[in-house]
Amino acid sequence: MTDKQKTEQPTLYIFFGLIASGKSTLAELFAEKQNLPYYNTDRVRKELAGIAGNERRSDGMGQGIYTPEFTKKTYQTMLNRAAQDLSKGALGVVLDGSYSTKTERHKVSEWAASLQAKIRFFLCSCSEKETQRRLTLRGQDPTAVSDGRWEIFVQQREKFEQPDELTPQQITYIDTEAEPEKLLQELLGLLKS
């Protein structure tokens, strides 16, 4: 572990929002650019279920591998992996998921505090027209990991709890309709300032 790693407080970077909001694309680019561990709920969920990442599941919201219990297990696994990475000296970890409830966000905030890590939330969003376009493309992509569909988006949108519990210092709102590389550069500039 370098002297910098010993003195710099690590950060949990949480990219969240509705399905097809661009969070995964941006989160993965950010993690790669910053050389940080990256965990995505879709990938971890399917790994825990013992199925291939690109295996399509027609489970509805709250069914199959999307039950509240399985979702809780998925988020906990991501936190456990983040804790392991931080204990090994990682300067940060990127977590990517919907984090659609205040309870989920509160838990990850408490977890960060227990690890003596800072936390930064990035709420990603785009227009419904863009969401439909992305979901159509995703449905045609045999390598896509997410099982998100329009009917799931509509249900998720109705249940999504706005993050009014987060302070302006904790959250950044990102409209993801620009090119991912441009968004990444804006995000990196924001974090430096």
N, C-alpha and C positions, 0 to 999 in steps of 0.2 A: 504494500500500500504506500503510495507517495505521500509526501508532506501535505500536498494540496488536498488529497482525498481525506486526510486525517482532520483537516481544519474546515473544509467546505461542507456546509449542511446539505445533505441530499434532498432531492425533490421528487415527489410523486406527481406526474403530469397526467391528468385525467381528461381524455377526449371523450365527450359524451353528446347525446342528442338522439333524435329519432332515427329510424332506419333510413338508409340512403341519404343521410345528411352530409356525407363526405368525411365523417369523422375518422373512419378507418384508413382511407387514403392519406389524409393529412397526418394522422398519428404515426403511421408506419414510415412515411417520409421523414417526419421529425425525428423519430427514434433512430433511423439510419443515419441521418445527418449528424445527430448528437452522439452517435455510438452508444445508445442506451438499450437495455433490455426492453422488449415490447411484448405485451400480452393482449390478445383480442378475445372477447367473450365467445364469439362464434367458434373460433378455433379450439379454445380450451373446453368449451361445452361438448363439442364433438369428440375431442380427445377423451374426455371423461366418460362419454357414452360408448367409446370403443368403435367409432365409425370414422370413415374417411372424411377429411375436411370438406371435400366437394360433393359428398353424398347428399342429395336433396332430401329434405324432410318436409312432409306436408302437414306436420303438426300445427295446430292452431295455437294462438296465444293462450298460455296456461295449460297446454297439453303436452304429452310426451316428454321430450327433453327440454321443454319450455315451461314445466310446472314451476311454481314458486320455490319448491324444495330444491329442484335441480338448478334453478337460477342462483339460489343462495349458495349452493355447493360450488358453482362455477365462479362466482365472485370471490368466495373465500379462498379457493385455489389460487386465483390471481393474486390475492393479497399475500398468501403464504409464499408464493414465488417471488413477489416483490420484496418481501422481508428477507428472503434468502439472498437475493441479489444485493440488497443494501448491506447486509451483514458481511458480504464478501468485498465491500468497498465500492460498489456502483455509486456514481454521483447522482443517479436518478433512475427512475423506471417509468415507462409509459404504459398506462392502462387505457384500454379502448373498449367501451361498452355503452349501453344506453343510459345507465345510472339514472333511470327515469323517476325514482322516488327520492324524497328527502331522506328517508331512512337509509337507503343505499349510499347516498352521498355523505350522510352523517357518519356512517360506519367507516367509510374509507378515510374520512377526515380524522376520526378518532384513531384509526390504525396508523396514519401518518404521524400523529402526535406521539403515539406510543413508541414509534421508531425514531423519534426526534428528527423527523423529516418535514420539510416544507411541503405544501400542497398547492397545486395550481390547476384549476378547472378551465377547460375550453369547451364552451357550448357551440357546437357546429349546427348550422341550419342552412336551408335553401328553400326556394319556392316550391309549392306543390307541383307545379308544372315540371320543374327540374327533377323533383322526386320521382314523378311518374316516368320520366325519360330514363332515369338511372335504374329504376326497378325493371323496366322493360329490357334494357341492355343486360342487366344482371340475370334475368330469367333466360336469356339466350346464351349466357356464358357458362360452358360446362366446367370451368375451373372455379367458379364463384363459390365462396364458403358460406355466405349468408343465405338464409332461407327466407329473407324478407320479401313480402309481396304487398300489393296495394291494400288488401283487406287487413293485413297485419298493421300496416302503417296507420290506417284509419283508427283501429282499435288503440294502438299505442299513443297516437296523438291525443285521443280523448282521455287517456289515463295519465299522461305525462304531467308530473308536478313541476311547475316552474321553479327555478332555483333561487327564489327570493330570500332563502336563508343564507346564501353566500354573500360575502362582502365584495365590494368592487376590487379589492386587492386580491381576492381569491379567484375571481372569474373573469374570463375574456370571452366575448361573443364574436363568433366568426361566421360570416356569410361565405359559404364555400362555393359560390358559383363562378369564381375566378379560376384560372388555371392552377392546379395544385402547386407547381413550383413557385408561382408568384405568391400564393398564400403562405407557403413555407418561408419565403424570404421576408414577408411582412411579419410573420410570427417571430422569426429569429430577431428581427430588428426591434420588435416590441419587447422581447425578453431582455435585450441588451440595454434598453433605455430605462 
